[in-house]
């Protein structure tokens, strides 16, 4: 994983409070914007939490690509 440990911890701390039972159930039930077009609910959930956390404002400065970020998100957010 290319994200530095300190940055990973910051990302985890930003996302973890958003990963609630209620949010997870909404995504399981397909109760989110444009759910009918979603092919991978787990990936969509991970990235929606990432954007909701506003972490992109500082993660972009780390020179990571989406694959690096997605790997970190998979380690933070359990599958639905």
C-alpha positions as CSV (number, residue, x, y, z in Angstrom):
1,X,0.0,0.0,0.0
2,X,1.5,3.3,-1.1
3,X,-0.3,5.6,1.4
4,X,1.9,6.5,4.4
5,X,0.9,5.1,7.8
6,X,0.2,8.6,9.2
7,X,-2.0,9.4,6.2
8,X,-3.8,6.1,6.4
9,X,-4.6,6.7,10.1
10,X,-6.0,10.1,9.2
11,X,-8.1,8.6,6.5
12,X,-9.4,5.9,8.8
13,X,-10.3,8.4,11.5
14,X,-12.1,10.6,8.9
15,X,-14.1,7.6,7.5
16,X,-14.8,5.4,10.5
17,X,-17.5,7.7,12.1
18,X,-19.4,7.6,8.8
19,X,-19.5,3.8,8.5
20,X,-22.6,3.3,10.6
21,X,-25.1,0.5,10.7
22,X,-27.7,2.8,9.2
23,X,-25.6,3.8,6.3
24,X,-24.5,0.2,5.6
25,X,-28.2,-0.9,5.6
26,X,-29.2,1.8,3.2
27,X,-26.6,0.6,0.7
28,X,-27.5,-3.0,1.2
29,X,-31.1,-2.1,0.4
30,X,-30.1,0.0,-2.6
31,X,-31.4,3.2,-0.9
32,X,-28.8,5.7,-2.3
33,X,-28.6,8.0,-5.3
34,X,-28.5,6.3,-8.7
35,X,-28.5,2.8,-7.1
36,X,-30.2,1.4,-10.2
37,X,-26.9,2.0,-12.1
38,X,-24.6,0.6,-9.5
39,X,-22.8,-2.6,-10.3
40,X,-20.7,-2.9,-7.2
41,X,-22.3,-1.6,-4.0
42,X,-19.2,-2.2,-1.9
43,X,-17.0,-0.1,-4.1
44,X,-19.7,2.6,-4.3
45,X,-20.1,2.6,-0.5
46,X,-16.3,2.9,0.0
47,X,-16.0,5.8,-2.4
48,X,-19.1,7.6,-1.1
49,X,-17.7,7.5,2.4
50,X,-14.4,8.8,1.1
51,X,-16.1,11.8,-0.6
52,X,-18.4,12.4,2.4
53,X,-15.4,12.5,4.7
54,X,-13.9,15.3,2.7
55,X,-10.5,13.5,2.9
56,X,-10.0,14.2,-0.8
57,X,-8.9,17.7,0.2
58,X,-5.6,16.4,1.6
59,X,-5.3,12.9,0.0
60,X,-4.9,14.6,-3.4
61,X,-1.6,16.1,-2.2
62,X,-0.1,12.6,-1.6
63,X,0.2,11.8,-5.3
64,X,-1.8,8.6,-5.1
65,X,-4.0,7.1,-7.8
66,X,-7.5,5.7,-7.4
67,X,-6.1,2.2,-7.0
68,X,-3.9,3.2,-4.0
69,X,-6.8,5.0,-2.4
70,X,-9.2,2.0,-3.0
71,X,-6.8,-0.4,-1.4
72,X,-6.7,1.8,1.7
73,X,-10.5,2.1,1.7
74,X,-10.8,-1.7,1.5
75,X,-8.7,-2.0,4.6
76,X,-10.8,0.5,6.5
77,X,-14.3,-0.4,5.4
78,X,-15.6,-4.0,5.7
79,X,-17.7,-5.4,2.9
80,X,-21.4,-4.8,3.2
